[in-house]
Amino acid sequence: MLLMTIILIVLLSFALIGLIVKGRVQSRKIKTAKQFHDAIWNNAHEFIFLIDENLHVVKTNYYTLYQLPVKKGRICFGKILQCKYARGQKNCNNHERCGSCFIRHKVKELFENHSSFSNLELVMDMQIASQPSGIYNMVVSGRYLSMENKNYVILTVHDISEERALKSSLQHSNEKFLCFFDNVTVGCAICDKNGKLVEVNDTYVKYMGLSSKKEAVNQLNIYTNPCIDPEFKEMMKAGIPVSGEVKYDYEKINKHYVRSYHEDVHYFRFIVNYMRDAEGEVENILIIWVENTLIHKALRQNNTFREMITYASSISKIGFCSLNLFKSEQLVTPEYLKNLGVKEDVDLREIFSNLDHIHPDDRKLFLEYVRKARYEKMEPLERNIRIMTDGEYRWLKQYLIQQIFDPENKTIVLAGVNVDIDAQKQTEEALRAAKESAESSDRLKSAFLANMSHEIRTPLNAIVGFSNLLINADNKDDFDSFKQIIEQNSTLLLQLIGDILDLSKIESGTLKFVWSDVNINAMLYDLEKVFQLRNKNNPEVEIRFVPGMKDCVIRTERQRFIQVISNLVTNAMKFTTRGSIVIGYEQREEEMYFYVKDTGCGIPEEKQGQVFQRFVQLDTFKQGAGLGLSICSSIIKIMGGRIGVDSEQGKGSTFWFTIPQKPVTLPAERREIVRTMENY
């Protein structure tokens, strides 16, 4: 088509010449035609040469295209195009190789055969205008013309070097793309705008579990894939980029999409983009699959590990934590925060920055370790610290380890472990106290054994000595006096032996308790009379019972109750020389409160905690082995109550105990009367 256009231009040119010869009648038409001819000739993008039979260029648009001055004379086209050999010989057809010039040969052939040729691709070494010399790719076409008895050849030369370079570049780019596409380690697929797969790479074939590309290309459609989220499909149809995760359940794939040799579940990062035409319409869809299965397994393993750590931490009450001092990276188990006595939503970084919950004596060392850990390599820290929780200090064993020290990369990781050792500390304290108590008990037992021989021997000596005197007593007053002394010492010896036996039974757990309904008022009135008789030699001390209620019947162990009251009153009688000893009780909620109040010498505050210990005698000049109050304490504990003393030195003491108020067992007749009264 291009050659025909050029031939028409030439024919038009010669026709215009003929019109000029015929006259000026048609001058205006000729002038218009000439302008049209020049416009076509000078605006063609190809080089046009009109060559005569001597192979000289009669007319060309070369100079016009490059805006060069026109060279006149008999010039060959090789000279104009600066052929390699023309440049060397400064003219065309002077080199020995010009005779074998392909273009020269083809032009001669056209003159001989009156023929034409078109679109011959040649590689020519030449220099076009001001461009650098070199190899150019040219497309050459030629045609024989005969006008006004003269023969010509019109020759067109089209420079396709840039097109060839572009084509080569595109081919190279295509080869690189295909090389990348086929060998990239992610799955790639190209679909047409309707979703049909038109190209896939080997990794995609592997991911899908296919035997070859043939099973996918032109066979599968992305929109029918059952594992792709419907939302993703809608975005693809709308031309919106997609980036999300896809769970590939190959059981679904095998049933509804394509036969795959995979059977388990895989996870992929699903990325979609588009190739568009000049108008922005989607031509192709590019899809990329990135294998995420290992990441999912790692995350599952990490979650499992965290769950194991959390479970182990919860069971063992050992807390774990890990904190990057420069980055917002931390791992902490609930038990670690619980041991510290802080809320679970508190940031570990905030805790490590102030540590206001730690005892001041321990806080300084802790803060100093955290501060130095930012700048230097640290040895592990192990320390027992005190933590404030619910207004009280508890003991923790705290470990801190500088796990990673890489300040250049802003990575300094502290690993922490804490263990609640408060119970252990309490046990240690209890063991220490028990040890001291045992050592003290050993000393007291030794003193007791040493004193016991004296305590037993004293009443025995009195009994034996005054028994001998009683036999020989002639005076009735002496007889009665000796008899009273023997009775008092016999009672004292009997009580001493009874206390020792009771203590032995309490330690062996064989002390018997028989529960029954006891009238408290009647029992304590009887005890009041007994102790008033015992105390008849000391009229300056009044012993009296003050009832707390008009009628009081409780279920208790009568003998042990009497034993406790008797020991407390006897103890009060030892230390009260004037004033009163009052026995009383009152009801307090679900327990009964009993007391023995005296106006004796009182007990120093520092010794009040010792009075219920075994073998303790606050006054060694008083009779007794220090067992009575200890036995009372053991009995009250067995009965489920509490015992104590309130005393002020010089003003007297109040020994008290409580016992739970258990329901009274009434006879059937009395139960019926009570029930009737309640209903009434």
C-alpha positions as CSV (number, residue, x, y, z in Angstrom):
1,M,0.0,0.0,0.0
2,L,2.8,2.4,0.9
3,L,4.6,1.7,-2.4
4,M,1.4,2.3,-4.4
5,T,1.0,5.7,-2.6
6,I,4.5,6.7,-3.6
7,I,4.0,5.6,-7.3
8,L,0.9,7.7,-7.4
9,I,2.9,10.6,-6.0
10,V,5.5,10.2,-8.8
11,L,2.9,9.8,-11.5
12,L,1.1,12.8,-10.2
13,S,4.4,14.7,-10.4
14,F,5.0,13.9,-14.0
15,A,1.4,14.6,-14.8
16,L,1.8,18.0,-13.4
17,I,4.9,18.6,-15.6
18,G,2.8,17.7,-18.7
19,L,0.1,20.1,-17.7
20,I,2.6,22.9,-17.4
21,V,3.8,22.2,-21.0
22,K,0.3,22.3,-22.4
23,G,-0.3,25.8,-21.2
24,R,-1.3,28.2,-18.7
25,V,-5.0,27.5,-19.1
26,Q,-4.8,25.0,-16.3
27,S,-2.1,26.8,-14.3
28,R,-4.3,27.2,-11.3
29,K,-5.2,23.5,-11.2
30,I,-1.5,22.6,-11.8
31,K,-0.5,24.9,-8.9
32,T,-3.0,23.2,-6.6
33,A,-1.9,19.8,-7.7
34,K,1.7,20.7,-7.2
35,Q,1.0,21.8,-3.6
36,F,-0.8,18.6,-3.0
37,H,2.1,16.7,-4.5
38,D,4.7,18.5,-2.3
39,A,2.6,18.0,0.8
40,I,2.5,14.2,0.2
41,W,6.1,14.0,-0.9
42,N,7.6,16.0,1.9
43,N,5.5,14.5,4.8
44,A,6.2,10.8,4.1
45,H,8.1,9.1,6.9
46,E,10.1,6.8,4.6
47,F,13.1,7.8,2.5
48,I,11.9,8.1,-1.1
49,F,14.4,8.0,-4.0
50,L,13.6,8.5,-7.7
51,I,16.5,6.8,-9.5
52,D,17.4,7.0,-13.2
53,E,19.0,4.4,-15.3
54,N,22.5,5.6,-14.3
55,L,21.5,4.9,-10.7
56,H,21.6,8.5,-9.8
57,V,19.0,10.1,-7.5
58,V,16.8,12.4,-9.5
59,K,14.5,13.4,-6.5
60,T,14.4,12.5,-2.8
61,N,12.7,13.7,0.4
62,Y,15.7,12.8,2.5
63,Y,16.9,16.4,2.9
64,T,13.5,17.7,3.7
65,L,12.9,15.1,6.4
66,Y,16.1,16.0,8.2
67,Q,16.0,19.7,7.2
68,L,19.3,19.5,5.4
69,P,20.5,21.7,2.5
70,V,19.8,20.0,-0.8
71,K,22.9,18.6,-2.6
72,K,22.7,19.0,-6.3
73,G,24.5,17.0,-8.9
74,R,24.7,13.3,-9.9
75,I,24.6,11.6,-6.5
76,C,23.9,7.9,-5.8
77,F,21.6,6.9,-3.0
78,G,24.5,5.2,-1.2
79,K,26.2,8.6,-0.9
80,I,23.1,10.2,0.5
81,L,22.6,7.5,3.1
82,Q,26.3,7.5,4.0
83,C,26.9,3.8,3.3
84,K,29.9,2.3,5.1
85,Y,31.8,2.0,1.9
86,A,30.7,5.4,0.6
87,R,32.0,7.0,3.8
88,G,35.3,5.3,3.3
89,Q,35.7,6.2,-0.4
90,K,33.9,9.6,0.0
91,N,31.5,8.6,-2.8
92,C,29.3,5.7,-3.8
93,N,30.3,3.0,-6.3
94,N,34.1,3.5,-5.7
95,H,34.6,0.6,-3.4
96,E,35.3,-2.9,-4.7
97,R,32.3,-4.2,-2.8
98,C,29.9,-1.8,-4.3
99,G,29.5,-4.1,-7.2
100,S,27.9,-6.7,-5.0
101,C,25.6,-4.2,-3.3
102,F,22.2,-5.8,-2.9
103,I,20.2,-2.6,-3.4
104,R,22.2,-1.7,-6.5
105,H,21.7,-5.2,-7.9
106,K,17.9,-5.1,-7.2
107,V,17.6,-1.6,-8.9
108,K,19.4,-2.9,-12.0
109,E,17.1,-5.9,-12.0
110,L,14.0,-3.6,-12.0
111,F,15.3,-1.7,-15.0
112,E,15.9,-4.9,-16.9
113,N,12.7,-6.7,-16.0
114,H,10.4,-3.8,-15.5
115,S,9.3,-5.4,-12.3
116,S,9.0,-4.5,-8.6
117,F,9.9,-5.9,-5.2
118,S,8.6,-5.0,-1.7
119,N,9.4,-5.2,2.0
120,L,12.9,-6.7,1.8
121,E,14.5,-6.5,5.2
122,L,18.2,-5.5,5.1
123,V,20.9,-4.8,7.7
124,M,22.9,-1.8,6.6
125,D,25.9,-0.1,8.1
126,M,25.4,3.6,7.4
127,Q,25.0,7.1,9.0
128,I,21.7,8.8,8.7
129,A,21.9,12.6,8.9
130,S,23.4,13.6,12.3
131,Q,22.8,10.3,13.9
132,P,25.7,8.1,14.8
133,S,26.9,5.6,12.3
134,G,26.1,2.0,12.9
135,I,24.0,-1.0,11.9
136,Y,20.4,-0.1,10.9
137,N,17.5,-2.4,10.1
138,M,15.8,-1.3,6.9
139,V,12.8,-2.3,4.9
140,V,13.3,-1.6,1.2
141,S,10.7,-1.6,-1.6
142,G,11.1,-0.7,-5.4
143,R,9.1,-0.4,-8.6
144,Y,10.0,0.3,-12.2
145,L,8.3,3.4,-13.8
146,S,8.3,4.7,-17.4
147,M,7.3,8.3,-17.9
148,E,7.7,10.5,-21.0
149,N,10.0,8.0,-22.7
150,K,12.3,7.9,-19.6
151,N,12.8,4.9,-17.3
152,Y,12.9,5.3,-13.5
153,V,12.9,3.2,-10.4
154,I,11.2,4.6,-7.3
155,L,12.8,3.2,-4.2
156,T,11.6,3.6,-0.6
157,V,13.7,2.8,2.4
158,H,12.1,2.5,5.9
159,D,14.2,2.5,9.1
160,I,12.8,-0.1,11.4
161,S,15.8,-0.2,13.8
162,E,13.7,1.2,16.7
163,E,10.9,-1.2,16.0
164,R,13.3,-4.1,15.9
165,A,15.0,-2.9,19.1
166,L,11.5,-2.6,20.7
167,K,10.5,-5.9,19.4
168,S,13.7,-7.5,20.7
169,S,13.3,-5.7,24.0
170,L,9.7,-7.0,24.2
171,Q,10.8,-10.4,23.3
172,H,13.6,-10.3,25.9
173,S,11.2,-9.0,28.5
174,N,8.7,-11.7,27.6
175,E,11.4,-14.3,27.9
176,K,12.4,-12.9,31.3
177,F,8.8,-12.7,32.4
178,L,8.2,-16.3,31.3
179,C,11.4,-17.4,33.1
180,F,10.3,-15.7,36.3
181,F,6.7,-16.8,35.9
182,D,7.7,-20.4,35.5
183,N,10.4,-20.5,38.2
184,V,9.0,-18.2,40.9
185,T,8.4,-20.0,44.2
186,V,4.8,-18.8,44.5
187,G,1.8,-20.0,42.6
188,C,0.9,-17.8,39.6
189,A,-2.1,-17.9,37.3
190,I,-3.3,-15.6,34.6
191,C,-7.0,-15.6,33.8
192,D,-9.0,-13.8,31.2
193,K,-11.6,-11.2,32.3
194,N,-14.2,-14.0,32.7
195,G,-12.0,-15.9,35.1
196,K,-10.8,-18.7,32.8
197,L,-7.2,-19.8,33.4
198,V,-5.1,-19.0,30.4
199,E,-1.6,-19.6,31.9
200,V,-0.3,-21.1,35.1
201,N,3.2,-21.8,36.4
202,D,4.7,-24.9,37.8
203,T,4.3,-23.9,41.4
204,Y,0.6,-23.4,40.9
205,V,0.4,-26.9,39.5
206,K,2.2,-28.2,42.6
207,Y,0.0,-26.2,44.9
208,M,-3.2,-27.5,43.2
209,G,-1.8,-31.1,43.3
210,L,-2.1,-31.5,39.5
211,S,0.0,-33.7,37.2
212,S,0.5,-30.9,34.5
213,K,-0.5,-27.5,33.3
214,K,-2.9,-29.0,30.8
215,E,-5.3,-29.9,33.7
216,A,-5.6,-26.2,34.5
217,V,-5.1,-24.1,31.4
218,N,-8.4,-23.5,29.6
219,Q,-10.0,-26.1,31.9
220,L,-10.5,-24.3,35.2
221,N,-12.3,-21.1,36.1
222,I,-11.3,-19.1,39.3
223,Y,-14.9,-18.2,39.9
224,T,-16.0,-21.9,40.3
225,N,-13.2,-22.6,42.8
226,P,-15.2,-23.6,46.0
227,C,-12.4,-22.5,48.4
228,I,-12.2,-18.9,47.2
229,D,-14.2,-16.6,49.5
230,P,-17.4,-15.3,47.7
231,E,-16.4,-11.8,48.8
232,F,-13.1,-12.1,47.0
233,K,-14.9,-13.2,43.9
234,E,-17.1,-10.2,43.9
235,M,-14.1,-7.9,44.3
236,M,-12.4,-9.6,41.4
237,K,-15.5,-9.1,39.2
238,A,-15.4,-5.4,40.1
239,G,-11.7,-5.1,39.3
240,I,-10.7,-4.4,43.0
241,P,-7.3,-5.7,44.1
242,V,-7.5,-8.5,46.6
243,S,-5.2,-9.5,49.4
244,G,-6.4,-12.1,51.9
245,E,-6.1,-15.6,53.2
246,V,-7.6,-18.7,51.6
247,K,-8.1,-22.0,53.3
248,Y,-7.6,-24.8,50.7
249,D,-9.7,-27.8,51.8
250,Y,-8.7,-30.3,49.2
251,E,-11.6,-32.5,50.1
252,K,-13.8,-29.8,48.6
253,I,-11.4,-29.2,45.7
254,N,-11.6,-32.9,44.8
255,K,-15.3,-33.0,44.9
256,H,-16.2,-29.8,43.1
257,Y,-13.3,-28.4,41.2
258,V,-10.5,-30.7,40.0
259,R,-8.9,-34.0,41.0
260,S,-5.9,-33.2,43.2
261,Y,-3.4,-35.6,44.8
262,H,-3.5,-33.5,48.0
263,E,-5.8,-34.5,50.8
264,D,-5.1,-32.3,53.8
265,V,-5.7,-28.6,54.4
266,H,-3.4,-25.9,53.2
267,Y,-3.4,-22.1,53.7
268,F,-2.4,-19.5,51.1
269,R,-2.0,-15.8,50.9
270,F,-4.3,-14.9,48.0
271,I,-3.3,-11.8,46.0
272,V,-5.1,-10.5,42.9
273,N,-4.2,-7.7,40.5
274,Y,-5.2,-6.8,36.9
275,M,-3.8,-6.1,33.5
276,R,-5.8,-3.3,31.8
277,D,-6.1,-1.9,28.2
278,A,-5.6,1.7,27.2
279,E,-9.2,2.5,28.3
280,G,-8.6,1.0,31.8
281,E,-10.8,-2.1,31.1
282,V,-9.6,-5.4,32.6
283,E,-8.0,-7.7,30.0
284,N,-6.5,-10.3,32.3
285,I,-6.5,-11.2,36.0
286,L,-3.2,-12.0,37.6
287,I,-3.5,-14.2,40.7
288,I,-0.7,-15.1,43.2
289,W,-0.8,-17.8,45.8
290,V,1.8,-17.7,48.7
291,E,2.1,-20.8,50.8
292,N,1.1,-20.0,54.5
293,T,0.7,-23.5,55.8
294,L,4.0,-23.6,57.6
295,I,3.2,-20.3,59.2
296,H,-0.1,-21.6,60.4
297,K,1.6,-24.7,61.8
298,A,4.1,-22.5,63.6
299,L,1.3,-20.3,64.9
300,R,-0.5,-23.4,66.1
301,Q,2.6,-24.8,67.7
302,N,3.3,-21.4,69.3
303,N,-0.3,-21.2,70.6
304,T,0.1,-24.8,71.9
305,F,3.4,-23.8,73.6
306,R,1.8,-20.7,75.1
307,E,-1.2,-22.8,76.4
308,M,1.3,-25.3,77.9
309,I,3.3,-22.6,79.5
310,T,0.1,-20.9,80.8
311,Y,-1.3,-24.3,82.1
312,A,2.1,-25.2,83.7
313,S,2.2,-21.7,85.2
314,S,-1.3,-22.0,86.6
315,I,-0.8,-25.5,88.1
316,S,2.6,-24.8,89.5
317,K,1.9,-21.1,90.5
318,I,5.1,-20.2,88.7
319,G,4.8,-17.1,86.6
320,F,6.7,-16.5,83.3
321,C,7.3,-13.3,81.4
322,S,9.5,-12.0,78.5
323,L,9.9,-8.2,77.8
324,N,11.9,-6.3,75.1
325,L,13.0,-3.1,76.8
326,F,13.1,-1.2,73.5
327,K,10.1,-2.7,71.5
328,S,6.5,-3.4,72.3
329,E,7.1,-7.1,72.5
330,Q,6.1,-9.0,75.6
331,L,4.8,-12.3,76.7
332,V,3.4,-12.8,80.2
333,T,1.4,-15.5,81.9
334,P,-1.6,-14.6,84.2
335,E,0.2,-16.3,87.1
336,Y,3.1,-13.9,86.8
337,L,0.9,-10.9,87.2
338,K,-1.2,-12.7,89.9
339,N,2.0,-13.4,91.9
340,L,2.9,-9.7,91.6
341,G,-0.6,-8.8,92.9
342,V,-1.5,-6.7,89.8
343,K,-4.4,-6.8,87.3
344,E,-4.1,-8.9,84.2
345,D,-4.6,-5.9,81.9
346,V,-1.6,-4.0,83.3
347,D,1.3,-3.5,80.8
348,L,4.4,-5.4,81.9
349,R,6.5,-2.4,80.8
350,E,4.6,-0.2,83.3
351,I,5.2,-2.7,86.1
352,F,9.0,-2.8,85.4
353,S,9.2,1.0,85.2
354,N,8.0,1.8,88.8
355,L,7.7,-1.4,90.9
356,D,5.8,0.5,93.5
357,H,4.2,-2.7,94.7
358,I,7.6,-4.1,95.9
359,H,8.9,-3.5,99.4
360,P,11.2,-0.5,99.4
361,D,14.2,-2.6,100.6
362,D,13.8,-4.9,97.6
363,R,12.8,-2.3,95.0
364,K,16.1,-0.5,94.7
365,L,18.1,-3.6,93.6
366,F,15.3,-4.6,91.2
367,L,15.1,-1.1,89.5
368,E,18.9,-0.9,89.3
369,Y,19.1,-4.3,87.5
370,V,16.4,-3.2,84.9
371,R,18.2,0.1,84.4
372,K,21.7,-1.4,83.9
373,A,20.2,-4.2,81.6
374,R,19.6,-1.5,78.9
375,Y,23.3,-0.7,78.6
376,E,25.4,-3.6,79.7
377,K,25.6,-7.4,79.9
378,M,24.1,-8.6,83.1
379,E,24.3,-11.8,85.2
380,P,21.0,-13.4,86.2
381,L,19.4,-12.0,89.3
382,E,17.8,-14.3,91.9
383,R,16.2,-12.6,94.9
384,N,13.5,-13.2,97.5
385,I,11.3,-10.1,97.4
386,R,8.2,-8.9,99.3
387,I,5.1,-7.8,97.4
388,M,2.3,-5.8,98.7
389,T,-1.0,-7.6,98.2
390,D,-4.3,-6.7,99.9
391,G,-2.5,-4.5,102.4
392,E,0.0,-7.2,103.4
393,Y,3.4,-8.2,102.2
394,R,3.9,-11.6,100.6
395,W,7.1,-13.4,99.7
396,L,8.1,-14.1,96.1
397,K,11.2,-15.6,94.7
398,Q,12.0,-13.5,91.6
399,Y,14.4,-14.5,88.8
400,L,15.5,-12.0,86.1
401,I,17.6,-13.1,83.1
402,Q,19.0,-10.9,80.4
403,Q,18.0,-13.3,77.6
404,I,19.1,-11.2,74.6
405,F,21.5,-8.3,74.6
406,D,21.7,-6.7,71.2
407,P,21.4,-2.9,71.7
408,E,22.5,-2.1,68.1
409,N,19.3,-3.7,66.8
410,K,17.2,-2.3,69.7
411,T,16.7,-5.8,71.1
412,I,17.3,-6.3,74.8
413,V,15.0,-9.0,76.2
414,L,14.5,-9.7,79.9
415,A,13.0,-13.1,80.9
416,G,11.4,-13.3,84.3
417,V,10.2,-16.1,86.5
418,N,8.5,-15.6,89.8
419,V,7.4,-18.2,92.4
420,D,5.0,-17.6,95.3
421,I,7.0,-18.7,98.3
422,D,4.8,-17.1,100.9
423,A,3.5,-20.4,102.2
424,Q,7.0,-21.7,102.2
425,K,8.2,-18.7,104.2
426,Q,5.3,-19.2,106.6
427,T,6.2,-22.9,106.9
428,E,9.8,-21.9,107.5
429,E,8.7,-19.4,110.1
430,A,6.4,-22.0,111.7
431,L,9.2,-24.6,111.6
432,R,11.6,-22.1,113.2
433,A,9.0,-21.3,115.8
434,A,8.3,-25.0,116.3
435,K,12.0,-25.6,116.6
436,E,12.3,-22.8,119.2
437,S,9.2,-24.2,120.9
438,A,10.6,-27.7,120.8
439,E,13.8,-26.5,122.3
440,S,11.9,-24.5,124.8
441,S,9.7,-27.5,125.5
442,D,12.7,-29.7,126.0
443,R,14.0,-27.2,128.5
444,L,10.6,-26.9,130.1
445,K,10.3,-30.7,130.2
446,S,13.7,-31.0,131.8
447,A,12.6,-28.3,134.3
448,F,9.3,-30.0,134.7
449,L,10.9,-33.4,135.4
450,A,13.2,-31.7,137.9
451,N,10.3,-29.9,139.4
452,M,7.9,-32.8,139.2
453,S,9.9,-34.8,141.6
454,H,9.7,-31.9,144.0
455,E,6.0,-31.4,143.3
456,I,5.2,-35.1,143.9
457,R,7.6,-35.5,146.8
458,T,6.2,-32.4,148.7
459,P,2.6,-33.7,149.1
460,L,3.9,-37.3,149.6
461,N,6.3,-36.2,152.4
462,A,3.5,-34.3,154.0
463,I,1.1,-37.2,153.7
464,V,3.7,-39.7,155.1
465,G,5.0,-37.4,157.8
466,F,1.7,-36.3,159.2
467,S,0.3,-39.8,158.9
468,N,3.0,-40.9,161.3
469,L,2.3,-37.9,163.6
470,L,-1.4,-38.7,163.4
471,I,-0.9,-42.1,164.9
472,N,0.8,-40.7,167.9
473,A,-1.4,-37.6,168.3
474,D,-2.9,-37.5,171.8
475,N,-4.4,-34.0,171.5
476,K,-7.7,-33.8,169.5
477,D,-6.7,-30.4,168.0
478,D,-3.5,-31.8,166.7
479,F,-5.3,-34.8,165.4
480,D,-7.7,-32.6,163.4
481,S,-4.9,-30.3,162.1
482,F,-2.8,-33.3,161.0
483,K,-5.9,-34.8,159.3
484,Q,-6.6,-31.6,157.4
485,I,-3.0,-31.4,156.2
486,I,-3.1,-35.0,155.0
487,E,-6.4,-34.4,153.1
488,Q,-5.1,-31.2,151.4
489,N,-1.9,-32.8,150.2
490,S,-3.8,-35.9,149.1
491,T,-6.1,-33.7,147.0
492,L,-3.1,-31.8,145.6
493,L,-1.3,-35.1,144.7
494,L,-4.5,-36.5,143.1
495,Q,-4.9,-33.4,141.0
496,L,-1.3,-33.5,139.9
497,I,-1.6,-37.1,138.9
498,G,-4.9,-36.4,137.1
499,D,-3.3,-33.5,135.1
500,I,-0.4,-35.7,134.0
501,L,-2.8,-38.5,132.9
502,D,-5.0,-36.0,131.0
503,L,-2.0,-34.5,129.3
504,S,-0.9,-38.0,128.2
505,K,-4.4,-38.8,126.9
506,I,-4.6,-35.5,125.0
507,E,-1.2,-36.1,123.3
508,S,-2.2,-39.7,122.4
509,G,-5.7,-38.6,121.3
510,T,-7.5,-40.9,123.7
511,L,-9.2,-38.3,125.9
512,K,-12.9,-39.2,125.8
513,F,-15.8,-36.8,125.4
514,V,-19.4,-37.7,126.2
515,W,-21.9,-35.1,125.1
516,S,-25.1,-34.4,126.9
517,D,-27.5,-31.6,127.6
518,V,-26.2,-29.5,130.6
519,N,-28.1,-27.0,132.7
520,I,-25.4,-24.3,132.9
521,N,-26.9,-22.3,135.8
522,A,-27.4,-25.4,138.0
523,M,-23.9,-26.7,137.3
524,L,-22.1,-23.3,137.9
525,Y,-24.1,-22.8,141.2
526,D,-22.8,-26.1,142.4
527,L,-19.3,-25.2,141.5
528,E,-19.7,-21.8,143.2
529,K,-20.5,-23.7,146.5
530,V,-17.6,-26.1,146.1
531,F,-15.1,-23.3,145.6
532,Q,-16.5,-21.2,148.4
533,L,-15.9,-24.2,150.7
534,R,-12.4,-24.6,149.4
535,N,-11.7,-20.9,150.0
536,K,-13.2,-20.7,153.5
537,N,-9.7,-20.0,154.9
538,N,-9.5,-16.8,152.8
539,P,-12.6,-14.8,153.7
540,E,-11.2,-11.6,152.0
541,V,-11.9,-13.2,148.6
542,E,-15.5,-13.5,147.4
543,I,-16.3,-16.3,144.9
544,R,-19.6,-15.9,143.2
545,F,-21.5,-17.0,140.1
546,V,-23.4,-14.4,137.9
547,P,-25.8,-16.1,135.6
548,G,-26.1,-14.6,132.1
549,M,-29.6,-15.9,131.4
550,K,-32.6,-17.0,133.5
551,D,-32.5,-20.5,132.0
552,C,-29.6,-21.9,130.0
553,V,-29.3,-25.5,128.8
554,I,-26.6,-26.3,126.2
555,R,-25.2,-29.5,124.7
556,T,-21.7,-30.0,125.8
557,E,-19.2,-32.4,127.6
558,R,-20.1,-31.9,131.2
559,Q,-17.0,-33.4,132.8
560,R,-14.5,-31.5,130.5
561,F,-16.5,-28.3,131.0
562,I,-16.3,-28.6,134.8
563,Q,-12.6,-29.4,134.4
564,V,-11.9,-26.2,132.5
565,I,-14.0,-24.0,134.9
566,S,-12.3,-25.7,137.9
567,N,-8.8,-25.1,136.5
568,L,-9.6,-21.5,135.8
569,V,-11.1,-20.8,139.2
570,T,-8.3,-22.7,141.0
571,N,-5.7,-20.7,139.0
572,A,-7.5,-17.5,140.0
573,M,-7.5,-18.5,143.7
574,K,-3.7,-18.9,143.6
575,F,-3.1,-15.3,142.5
576,T,-6.0,-13.5,144.3
577,T,-5.5,-12.6,147.9
578,R,-8.4,-10.1,148.2
579,G,-11.4,-8.9,146.2
580,S,-13.5,-11.3,144.2
581,I,-13.5,-14.1,141.7
582,V,-16.6,-14.0,139.4
583,I,-17.8,-16.8,137.3
584,G,-20.2,-15.9,134.4
585,Y,-21.3,-16.3,130.9
586,E,-23.3,-14.7,128.0
587,Q,-24.6,-15.7,124.6
588,R,-22.8,-14.2,121.6
589,E,-24.5,-15.0,118.3
590,E,-23.9,-18.7,117.7
591,E,-21.5,-19.4,120.6
592,M,-21.5,-19.2,124.4
593,Y,-18.9,-17.0,126.1
594,F,-17.7,-18.0,129.6
595,Y,-15.3,-16.2,131.9
596,V,-13.6,-16.3,135.2
597,K,-12.7,-12.7,136.4
598,D,-10.5,-12.1,139.3
599,T,-9.0,-9.1,141.1
600,G,-5.6,-10.7,141.6
601,C,-2.1,-9.6,140.7
602,G,-2.6,-9.7,136.9
603,I,-0.2,-10.9,134.2
604,P,2.4,-8.8,132.4
605,E,1.6,-8.1,128.7
606,E,4.7,-9.8,127.4
607,K,3.9,-13.0,129.3
608,Q,0.2,-13.3,128.4
609,G,1.0,-15.3,125.2
610,Q,2.8,-17.9,127.2
611,V,0.2,-18.8,129.9
612,F,-1.5,-21.5,127.9
613,Q,1.8,-23.3,127.0
614,R,2.7,-26.5,128.8
615,F,5.0,-26.5,131.8
616,V,4.9,-22.7,132.1
617,Q,4.8,-21.3,135.6
618,L,4.6,-17.5,135.9
619,D,5.3,-17.7,139.6
620,T,7.5,-20.6,140.7
621,F,6.6,-20.0,144.4
622,K,3.0,-21.0,143.7
623,Q,2.0,-24.6,143.8
624,G,1.4,-26.4,140.5
625,A,3.3,-27.8,137.5
626,G,2.1,-25.4,134.8
627,L,-0.2,-27.9,133.2
628,G,-3.7,-26.8,134.1
629,L,-4.1,-23.9,131.6
630,S,-2.5,-25.9,128.8
631,I,-5.0,-28.7,129.4
632,C,-7.8,-26.2,129.3
633,S,-6.6,-24.9,126.0
634,S,-6.4,-28.4,124.4
635,I,-9.9,-29.3,125.7
636,I,-11.5,-26.1,124.4
637,K,-9.9,-26.6,121.0
638,I,-11.3,-30.1,120.8
639,M,-14.7,-28.8,121.7
640,G,-14.4,-26.3,118.7
641,G,-14.0,-23.1,120.7
642,R,-11.4,-20.5,121.6
643,I,-9.7,-19.5,124.8
644,G,-7.8,-16.4,125.9
645,V,-6.9,-14.0,128.6
646,D,-7.4,-10.2,129.1
647,S,-5.2,-8.9,131.9
648,E,-3.6,-5.8,133.4
649,Q,-0.9,-6.1,135.9
650,G,-1.9,-5.1,139.3
651,K,-5.6,-5.0,138.4
652,G,-6.5,-8.6,137.8
653,S,-7.3,-11.0,134.9
654,T,-10.2,-12.3,133.0
655,F,-9.8,-15.8,131.6
656,W,-12.4,-16.6,129.0
657,F,-13.4,-19.3,126.5
658,T,-16.1,-19.9,123.9
659,I,-17.8,-23.0,122.7
660,P,-20.2,-23.4,119.8
661,Q,-23.9,-23.5,120.8
662,K,-25.1,-27.0,119.7
663,P,-28.9,-27.8,119.5
664,V,-30.2,-29.4,122.7
665,T,-31.6,-32.9,122.5
666,L,-35.1,-32.8,124.1
667,P,-37.2,-35.8,125.2
668,A,-40.1,-36.6,122.9
669,E,-42.7,-35.1,125.3
670,R,-40.8,-31.8,125.7
671,R,-40.2,-31.6,121.9
672,E,-43.9,-31.9,121.4
673,I,-44.6,-29.1,123.9
674,V,-41.9,-26.8,122.3
675,R,-43.4,-27.5,118.8
676,T,-46.9,-26.7,120.0
677,M,-45.7,-23.4,121.6
678,E,-43.9,-22.5,118.4
679,N,-47.0,-23.1,116.3
680,Y,-49.0,-21.1,118.8
